[in-house]
Amino acid sequence: MAIDPDRLLALDIPDVRHSFGWKDTITYALGLGFGMDPLDADELRFVDETKLSAVPTMANVLAYPGFWMRDLDTGLDWVRIVHGEQSMQLFQPLPTEGTVIGKTRIVDLVDKGADRGALVFVERAISDEASGEALALLRQTVFCRADGGFGGKRSSAYQLKKLPEGGPDQTIEVPTHSQMALIYRLSGDLNPLHSDPEVARKAGFDRPILHGLATFGVACRGLMKALCPGEPEAITRLEGRFSAPVFPGETISFDIWKLADGEAAFRARVAAREATVLSNGRFNFRK
C-alpha cells in the first residue's frame, strides 16, 4: 500500500531528553579510534577526562529517537530502509556532559517511482536543556526502497553538492581497528549487524560491518587532523553520502579538495577494495 505523504509530514515524533556524562563522551571517541596513537596529543584530548573535549560528530548520537520508522504508525516498509545521507551543522562546541533535548521531524519526501523507492528527509534539532541554546541540526536522508509510487514530487531542495572536477589537493589515510564496531555500538546503535557474524552473513556480508555513522565520525577525525588540527570548536558542518560499508580494521583514504577558506570537499575510500564508502562530502570550519 502506498504511503500517505500528508500523514508522514505531520507525524508527531516524540521529543527525546538525553543525559550523558564524561564517560559517554570518551566511549564515543574510542568508538572512532581516537587514542590509537598513545602519543598523539591532539587525539588524546578526546579520551582523557582531565582535559576533555567532545568529538563534534557526537551530536549524531545525542537524543537519538530510536527506530521510530518501525515503532510509530508510518506506513513505511521499515525492513527495506537504508541510511542514505547524513548532514551535521554545529552552532557551538558540544558539552562533554549535560542534558540535551532532541526534536525530530520529517521535512520533505521524494517519490522516485513505484519500482525505485522513496526518499524521506528527517531533521533532528539538538538543544541544551538548561540554557535552551541550539547545539546542532542533523539531517538524515533515508532511502525507503519499497515505498515509491505515492504520487509525490521527484526532487528536493535538500541535495548534497557534487565533488569538484580534477584530482584532489591532498589524500590522507586514517586507520580503523578490529574492535571499533563493538565499541561504537556502546554509544547507542545496538544493531547486531555490527556485532554478530551470523546476522552479518544473512545480510550478505562475510563479517560484521562498521556503523555508517561511525564512518562519518572517522571522517571528522581525519578531516580535523588534516585541516584544523586540535581545534574541534572550529568545525561547523560535515555531510556526505553513504555508498559502501567499511569493515572494522580497514584503512580509509580521504581525498580532499580545498575550496574557499574554511571549506573542503572530500570522498572516502577503502583503497584495498577499490570501494568508495563516503561520497559528495563537504567539511566546513572556522579559520
C-alpha positions, -999 to 999 in steps of 0.1 A, spaced: 0 0 0 13 34 -9 24 57 19 4 88 29 27 118 24 5 142 43 4 119 73 41 114 73 49 152 71 25 158 101 39 128 121 44 136 158 78 121 167 82 122 205 110 145 218 139 128 235 156 140 267 192 126 269 216 130 299 252 120 293 285 122 312 322 123 305 324 85 303 299 86 274 319 113 257 351 92 259 333 60 249 321 77 217 356 89 209 371 55 215 345 41 191 360 62 163 396 52 170 407 83 189 437 73 211 451 46 188 483 65 189 491 70 227 514 99 219 491 119 197 481 148 220 456 162 196 436 129 198 442 122 235 422 153 244 391 134 234 398 104 256 413 119 287 388 133 313 414 157 328 414 178 296 384 165 277 368 178 245 338 163 228 342 150 192 319 172 171 301 143 155 290 131 189 259 153 181 247 124 159 242 101 189 227 126 212 189 124 219 186 96 193 149 89 188 153 52 182 138 33 153 107 54 151 101 44 114 92 9 127 78 18 161 53 46 150 25 42 126 43 55 95 31 30 68 68 25 57 82 -9 49 109 -5 76 126 -38 67 138 -23 34 150 10 48 187 21 44 205 52 56 215 72 25 230 106 36 239 125 67 244 162 74 255 178 106 255 216 113 270 227 146 262 261 163 286 258 191 310 233 206 293 203 223 295 200 260 313 169 274 284 162 298 249 175 304 213 171 293 200 178 258 166 177 241 162 163 206 132 173 184 128 152 152 106 159 123 101 149 87 108 179 64 105 165 29 96 135 8 107 124 -27 89 98 -49 115 81 -71 88 58 -86 70 26 -78 100 4 -86 126 28 -73 115 37 -38 112 70 -19 135 94 0 125 106 34 143 137 47 145 139 85 158 167 108 168 165 144 174 197 164 196 193 195 194 219 222 208 222 257 181 217 283 195 241 309 200 271 286 177 263 257 205 272 233 207 253 200 237 230 197 233 212 164 210 205 135 212 170 120 197 160 87 193 124 75 182 111 42 165 77 44 161 56 13 129 36 16 133 11 -11 97 -3 -11 77 29 -7 78 47 -40 49 54 -63 28 75 -39 25 104 -64 49 128 -48 75 151 -63 106 138 -79 133 161 -64 141 180 -32 160 212 -22 179 190 2 207 179 -21 244 173 -15 269 191 -37 290 172 -63 327 168 -60 350 192 -79 364 183 -112 401 171 -113 422 154 -88 423 161 -50 447 185 -34 455 161 -6 450 124 4 453 112 39 449 77 54 430 70 87 433 35 102 404 18 120 408 -12 143 391 -46 145 371 -38 177 358 -4 165 322 -15 158 320 -33 192 330 -1 210 309 23 188 277 3 195 280 13 232 270 48 221 235 36 213 232 17 180 229 -20 190 220 -34 156 236 -69 156 247 -64 120 277 -47 136 285 -74 162 271 -108 152 288 -126 124 257 -148 117 235 -117 113 261 -101 90 262 -133 68 224 -133 65 227 -96 53 252 -106 27 285 -97 44 312 -121 54 317 -104 88 301 -75 108 304 -41 93 311 -7 108 282 16 115 277 42 89 277 70 115 310 56 128 325 60 93 310 96 94 328 101 127 361 88 113 357 113 85 356 140 112 386 125 129 407 126 96 395 159 82 400 177 115 436 163 117 443 174 81 426 209 81 422 222 117 443 200 140 435 204 177 405 227 170 372 207 173 355 240 182 362 253 147 341 227 129 307 239 117 294 214 92 300 179 79 280 160 53 282 130 30 265 101 12 270 66 23 280 45 -7 295 13 7 302 -3 41 336 -3 60 348 -34 78 365 -28 111 402 -29 108 403 -14 73 422 18 65 401 46 50 417 70 25 403 106 23 407 125 -9 404 163 -1 397 192 -24 404 226 -7 378 251 -17 373 286 -2 388 293 32 372 271 57 356 247 32 367 214 17 351 187 -4 360 151 2 354 114 -5 364 84 15 377 52 0 389 18 12 417 15 -14 424 -21 -7 389 -30 -20 387 -1 -45 355 9 -27 342 44 -22 325 45 12 315 82 15 309 105 -14 297 140 -21 314 151 12 316 187 25 335 199 56 333 234 69 353 250 97 361 285 110 396 297 100 
